[in-house]
Amino acid sequence: RFVWQQVEGITGIAVQDDFFAISKDATKFGIVKTQYPHIEGIWSYGNNMDQVILLVRNFRWAFPSYHTLLSEINYAHTWEQAYNYLDNIFTQRPAFGEWVKFRDYLFDHEVKLWKWMIDFHMEGGTKYWEDLDFERNGQFPFSYLNDTQIAAEPKDENCNGNLNCVASAVISYERMFNQSTGVEQLRTIANTMRGKQLMNIPDDDIIPCMYLDTIISAPEPRNEDRAGPAREEYIFTMQQLNDILAMKTEVRSKYSSGAWANNAQAQDLVSYLDEYIDELNDEIATYNGNPPPTPGPDPNYFPDLVDWYQTLGAEGNETYGKGGRYNKAKVQQMAGYWPSVQHLYP
């Protein structure tokens, strides 16, 4: 939210959410915030956008923040449900126990999705999901593609239109939020938008004042306004921290070598990853010096998590939630889709 407040500040244009579809006949202008291709995003804008600015945030903090937002909207699994809880967002962090369950169930998926989101917008539409998995969630009866399959997969067909899925700029949430580096990040955004249709971007020398004025004047609440446990309390296990480090190191190695070594956006990304890796190494060193208690093995733990996630966010008479997006009874009601997938179900 902090970033889109800043973007609205320099453009005077309201940032739209991707769940508010843009008419296919709309004039090509405006700004859309989207999580696509992550499951929480949708391609609602057709060919009405013409460039991408990729915002990255340290996975160490992005994953807990993602869970917090979902908890505030009662883990809604449809946009209609989500809008019933909009007044709750940026108000309350969840209980630590809820975070642990969410973390342990989704960690392996989300750590890959963070990397794949970057690949998608650096490489221009790299797919990691099966064609029939229209929600791109990897849930049964589908699974995510492996590295060999991803390399052989055509680019996302959405990127074959007028939108260039390759990021025109890569921005760091952490640097944007830090007042000592935020102005330069905002200038990068401004320079990317300057000259676009109906984008009346202020001159560079005005950007610092607008950055500070937006911090003071923006009316909507932000992450730091939430009640509840401090964000530092949402910790990972030592194995998870090492897995995050391995993933970041892999991404850094990829985008610092070969053709990427001379790519400006890739080098910005690498500089952010250097900061994320340094921060994570510090946290790992602290853990090594004072490791948190490790619970004893429980053979029922992960089966119980599966049951918990299956109905998470279910309301009323629903028998499925976040974990049942392709529930058989639900899919059978999709007349145009069921014939294509019925062979995948028992």
C-alpha positions as CSV (number, residue, x, y, z in Angstrom):
1,R,0.0,0.0,0.0
2,F,2.8,2.4,0.8
3,V,4.1,2.1,-2.8
4,W,0.8,2.7,-4.5
5,Q,0.2,5.7,-2.3
6,Q,3.5,7.1,-3.6
7,V,2.5,6.3,-7.2
8,E,-0.8,8.0,-6.7
9,G,1.0,11.0,-5.2
10,I,3.2,11.6,-8.3
11,T,0.5,10.8,-10.9
12,G,-2.7,12.0,-9.4
13,I,-4.3,8.8,-10.8
14,A,-6.0,6.3,-8.5
15,V,-4.3,2.9,-8.6
16,Q,-6.8,0.2,-9.5
17,D,-6.9,-3.3,-8.2
18,D,-6.8,-6.1,-10.7
19,F,-10.1,-7.5,-9.4
20,F,-11.8,-4.4,-10.8
21,A,-11.8,-5.4,-14.5
22,I,-11.0,-2.8,-17.1
23,S,-13.3,-2.6,-20.1
24,K,-11.7,-4.1,-23.2
25,D,-12.7,-0.9,-25.0
26,A,-11.0,1.4,-22.4
27,T,-8.4,3.9,-23.4
28,K,-4.9,2.7,-22.6
29,F,-4.1,4.7,-19.5
30,G,-4.1,4.1,-15.8
31,I,-2.3,2.1,-13.2
32,V,-3.2,-1.4,-12.0
33,K,-1.8,-3.2,-9.0
34,T,-1.7,-6.9,-9.6
35,Q,-0.3,-10.1,-8.1
36,Y,-0.5,-12.0,-11.4
37,P,0.6,-14.7,-12.0
38,H,0.3,-15.6,-8.3
39,I,-2.9,-17.2,-7.4
40,E,-4.1,-14.0,-5.7
41,G,-3.9,-12.0,-8.9
42,I,-6.0,-12.1,-12.1
43,W,-5.4,-10.8,-15.6
44,S,-8.4,-8.5,-15.7
45,Y,-6.9,-5.7,-17.8
46,G,-6.7,-7.5,-21.2
47,N,-4.4,-5.4,-23.5
48,N,-5.2,-2.1,-21.7
49,M,-1.7,-1.8,-20.1
50,D,1.5,-1.5,-21.9
51,Q,4.3,-1.9,-19.4
52,V,5.2,-3.5,-16.1
53,I,7.1,-2.2,-13.0
54,L,8.1,-5.1,-10.8
55,L,7.9,-4.5,-7.1
56,V,10.0,-7.0,-5.0
57,R,9.9,-7.4,-1.3
58,N,12.1,-9.6,0.9
59,F,10.4,-13.0,1.1
60,R,11.4,-13.1,4.8
61,W,8.8,-10.4,5.4
62,A,6.6,-10.7,2.3
63,F,5.3,-14.2,3.2
64,P,4.2,-13.2,6.8
65,S,2.6,-10.0,5.4
66,Y,0.7,-12.1,2.8
67,H,-0.7,-14.3,5.6
68,T,-1.6,-11.2,7.7
69,L,-3.7,-9.8,4.9
70,L,-5.4,-13.1,4.2
71,S,-6.3,-13.4,7.9
72,E,-7.8,-9.9,7.8
73,I,-10.2,-10.9,5.0
74,N,-11.0,-14.2,6.7
75,Y,-9.0,-16.2,4.2
76,A,-11.5,-15.4,1.5
77,H,-11.2,-17.7,-1.5
78,T,-13.5,-15.6,-3.8
79,W,-13.3,-11.9,-4.5
80,E,-16.9,-11.5,-3.4
81,Q,-16.0,-12.8,0.0
82,A,-12.9,-10.7,0.2
83,Y,-14.8,-7.4,-0.4
84,N,-17.0,-8.2,2.7
85,Y,-13.9,-7.8,4.8
86,L,-12.1,-4.8,3.2
87,D,-12.6,-2.7,6.3
88,N,-10.4,-5.1,8.2
89,I,-7.3,-4.8,6.1
90,F,-4.2,-3.1,7.7
91,T,-5.8,-3.4,11.2
92,Q,-4.8,-6.6,12.9
93,R,-2.0,-9.1,12.8
94,P,-3.0,-12.7,13.4
95,A,-2.2,-15.0,16.3
96,F,1.2,-16.6,16.2
97,G,-0.3,-20.1,16.1
98,E,-2.2,-19.3,12.9
99,W,0.9,-18.1,11.3
100,V,2.8,-21.3,12.1
101,K,0.1,-23.5,10.5
102,F,0.0,-21.3,7.4
103,R,3.7,-21.1,7.2
104,D,4.3,-24.8,7.5
105,Y,1.6,-25.8,5.0
106,L,2.4,-23.3,2.2
107,F,6.2,-22.6,2.7
108,D,7.4,-24.9,-0.1
109,H,5.0,-23.5,-2.6
110,E,5.4,-19.8,-1.7
111,V,9.2,-19.9,-1.7
112,K,9.0,-21.1,-5.3
113,L,6.3,-18.7,-6.3
114,W,8.4,-15.8,-5.1
115,K,11.2,-16.9,-7.4
116,W,8.8,-17.6,-10.3
117,M,7.1,-14.2,-10.0
118,I,10.5,-12.6,-10.7
119,D,11.2,-15.0,-13.6
120,F,7.8,-14.2,-15.1
121,H,8.5,-10.5,-15.2
122,M,12.2,-10.6,-16.1
123,E,11.8,-13.2,-18.9
124,G,8.5,-12.0,-20.3
125,G,5.9,-14.5,-19.2
126,T,7.6,-17.6,-18.0
127,K,4.9,-20.2,-17.1
128,Y,5.2,-22.6,-14.2
129,W,1.6,-23.9,-14.2
130,E,-0.3,-26.4,-16.3
131,D,-2.7,-25.0,-19.0
132,L,-5.8,-26.4,-17.3
133,D,-4.8,-25.0,-13.9
134,F,-6.6,-21.7,-14.6
135,E,-6.1,-20.4,-11.1
136,R,-2.3,-21.2,-11.3
137,N,-2.4,-22.7,-7.8
138,G,-0.9,-26.2,-8.3
139,Q,-3.7,-27.8,-6.3
140,F,-5.0,-31.3,-7.0
141,P,-5.6,-32.5,-9.7
142,F,-2.7,-30.3,-10.9
143,S,0.9,-29.7,-9.8
144,Y,3.4,-27.0,-10.7
145,L,5.9,-27.7,-13.5
146,N,9.4,-28.8,-12.8
147,D,12.5,-26.9,-14.1
148,T,12.7,-29.0,-17.2
149,Q,9.1,-28.5,-18.0
150,I,9.2,-24.7,-17.3
151,A,12.2,-24.4,-19.7
152,A,10.2,-26.1,-22.5
153,E,6.9,-24.3,-21.8
154,P,5.7,-21.5,-24.2
155,K,5.4,-18.1,-22.6
156,D,2.1,-17.1,-21.1
157,E,-0.3,-16.2,-23.9
158,N,-1.3,-13.0,-22.1
159,C,2.1,-11.7,-22.9
160,N,1.6,-12.1,-26.6
161,G,-0.7,-9.1,-26.8
162,N,0.1,-5.4,-26.4
163,L,1.5,-5.7,-22.9
164,N,5.2,-6.3,-22.6
165,C,5.5,-8.5,-19.6
166,V,9.2,-7.8,-19.2
167,A,9.6,-5.3,-16.3
168,S,10.6,-1.8,-17.4
169,A,11.9,-1.2,-13.9
170,V,12.4,-3.2,-10.7
171,I,11.7,-1.5,-7.4
172,S,12.5,-2.6,-3.9
173,Y,9.8,-2.2,-1.3
174,E,12.4,-1.9,1.5
175,R,14.3,0.9,-0.3
176,M,11.0,2.6,-1.2
177,F,9.9,2.6,2.4
178,N,13.3,3.8,3.7
179,Q,13.3,7.6,3.5
180,S,17.0,7.7,2.7
181,T,16.5,5.6,-0.5
182,G,12.8,6.1,-1.2
183,V,13.1,9.2,-3.3
184,E,15.5,7.5,-5.8
185,Q,13.1,4.6,-6.1
186,L,10.2,7.0,-6.7
187,R,12.2,8.8,-9.3
188,T,12.8,5.5,-11.1
189,I,9.0,4.9,-11.2
190,A,8.4,8.5,-12.3
191,N,11.0,8.2,-15.2
192,T,9.4,4.9,-16.3
193,M,5.9,6.6,-16.5
194,R,7.0,10.0,-17.8
195,G,5.7,10.7,-21.3
196,K,3.0,8.1,-21.2
197,Q,-0.6,9.0,-22.2
198,L,-2.3,11.3,-19.6
199,M,0.7,10.8,-17.2
200,N,1.5,14.3,-15.9
201,I,4.6,13.4,-14.0
202,P,6.3,16.2,-12.0
203,D,9.9,17.2,-12.6
204,D,12.6,15.4,-10.8
205,D,13.4,18.2,-8.4
206,I,9.8,18.1,-7.0
207,I,9.9,14.3,-6.3
208,P,11.5,14.6,-2.8
209,C,8.8,17.0,-1.6
210,M,6.0,14.8,-3.0
211,Y,7.5,11.7,-1.4
212,L,7.6,13.3,2.1
213,D,4.2,14.9,1.6
214,T,2.6,11.6,0.7
215,I,4.0,10.0,3.8
216,I,2.5,12.7,5.9
217,S,-0.8,13.1,4.1
218,A,-1.9,9.7,2.8
219,P,-5.1,8.9,4.7
220,E,-5.2,5.1,4.4
221,P,-3.6,2.8,7.0
222,R,-0.4,0.9,6.2
223,N,1.5,-2.1,7.6
224,E,2.9,-0.2,10.5
225,D,-0.7,0.7,11.7
226,R,-1.7,-2.9,12.5
227,A,-2.4,-4.0,16.1
228,G,-1.3,-7.4,17.4
229,P,2.1,-9.1,17.6
230,A,5.2,-7.4,16.3
231,R,6.2,-8.5,12.8
232,E,9.5,-9.9,14.2
233,E,7.5,-12.5,16.1
234,Y,6.5,-14.3,12.9
235,I,9.6,-16.5,12.7
236,F,10.7,-19.4,10.5
237,T,12.4,-22.6,11.4
238,M,16.1,-22.9,10.8
239,Q,15.5,-25.3,7.9
240,Q,13.1,-22.8,6.3
241,L,15.6,-19.9,6.7
242,N,18.2,-22.0,5.0
243,D,15.8,-22.8,2.2
244,I,15.0,-19.1,1.8
245,L,18.7,-18.4,1.6
246,A,19.3,-21.1,-1.0
247,M,16.5,-19.7,-3.1
248,K,17.7,-16.1,-2.9
249,T,21.3,-17.2,-3.7
250,E,20.0,-19.2,-6.8
251,V,18.0,-16.1,-8.1
252,R,21.0,-13.9,-7.5
253,S,23.3,-16.2,-9.3
254,K,21.0,-16.4,-12.3
255,Y,20.5,-12.6,-12.7
256,S,24.1,-11.7,-12.1
257,S,25.6,-13.8,-14.9
258,G,25.5,-14.3,-18.6
259,A,23.3,-11.9,-20.6
260,W,21.8,-10.6,-17.4
261,A,25.1,-9.1,-16.3
262,N,24.5,-6.2,-18.6
263,N,20.8,-5.8,-18.0
264,A,20.0,-2.7,-15.8
265,Q,16.8,-4.2,-14.3
266,A,18.6,-7.4,-13.4
267,Q,21.4,-5.5,-11.7
268,D,18.9,-3.5,-9.7
269,L,17.4,-6.8,-8.7
270,V,20.7,-8.3,-7.7
271,S,21.5,-5.3,-5.5
272,Y,18.2,-5.9,-3.6
273,L,19.0,-9.6,-3.3
274,D,22.4,-8.7,-1.8
275,E,20.6,-6.8,0.9
276,Y,18.1,-9.6,1.5
277,I,20.9,-12.2,1.7
278,D,22.9,-10.1,4.2
279,E,19.9,-9.6,6.4
280,L,19.0,-13.3,6.3
281,N,22.6,-14.4,7.1
282,D,22.4,-12.1,10.2
283,E,19.2,-13.8,11.3
284,I,20.6,-17.3,10.8
285,A,23.6,-16.4,12.8
286,T,21.4,-15.2,15.6
287,Y,19.4,-18.4,15.5
288,N,22.6,-20.4,15.6
289,G,23.6,-18.6,18.8
290,N,20.2,-19.0,20.4
291,P,18.1,-21.6,18.5
292,P,14.3,-21.5,19.2
293,P,12.8,-24.6,20.7
294,T,11.9,-27.4,18.3
295,P,8.7,-29.3,18.8
296,G,8.9,-33.1,18.9
297,P,7.9,-35.1,15.9
298,D,4.2,-35.6,15.4
299,P,3.1,-38.0,12.6
300,N,-0.3,-36.3,12.5
301,Y,1.0,-32.8,12.1
302,F,0.9,-32.5,8.3
303,P,-2.2,-34.6,7.7
304,D,-3.9,-32.2,10.2
305,L,-2.6,-29.2,8.3
306,V,-4.1,-30.6,5.0
307,D,-7.5,-30.9,6.7
308,W,-7.2,-27.4,8.2
309,Y,-6.2,-25.7,4.9
310,Q,-8.9,-27.6,2.9
311,T,-11.7,-25.7,4.7
312,L,-9.8,-22.5,5.6
313,G,-12.0,-19.6,4.8
314,A,-15.1,-21.7,4.2
315,E,-18.3,-19.8,5.0
316,G,-22.0,-20.8,5.4
317,N,-22.7,-24.2,3.8
318,E,-19.4,-24.4,2.0
319,T,-17.4,-27.6,2.5
320,Y,-14.2,-26.3,1.0
321,G,-12.0,-23.2,1.4
322,K,-8.5,-22.1,0.4
323,G,-7.4,-25.8,-0.1
324,G,-10.4,-26.9,-2.2
325,R,-10.2,-24.5,-5.2
326,Y,-10.7,-27.5,-7.6
327,N,-13.1,-29.3,-5.3
328,K,-14.8,-32.0,-7.5
329,A,-18.3,-31.0,-6.7
330,K,-17.5,-27.3,-7.5
331,V,-15.7,-28.2,-10.8
332,Q,-18.6,-30.4,-11.9
333,Q,-20.8,-27.3,-12.0
334,M,-18.5,-25.7,-14.6
335,A,-20.1,-27.0,-17.7
336,G,-17.5,-25.6,-20.1
337,Y,-14.6,-26.8,-18.0
338,W,-15.5,-30.2,-16.4
339,P,-15.3,-32.2,-19.6
340,S,-11.7,-31.2,-20.0
341,V,-10.6,-32.3,-16.5
342,Q,-13.0,-35.0,-15.4
343,H,-10.5,-37.7,-16.3
344,L,-8.2,-36.3,-13.7
345,Y,-10.6,-37.0,-10.8
346,P,-11.2,-40.4,-9.2
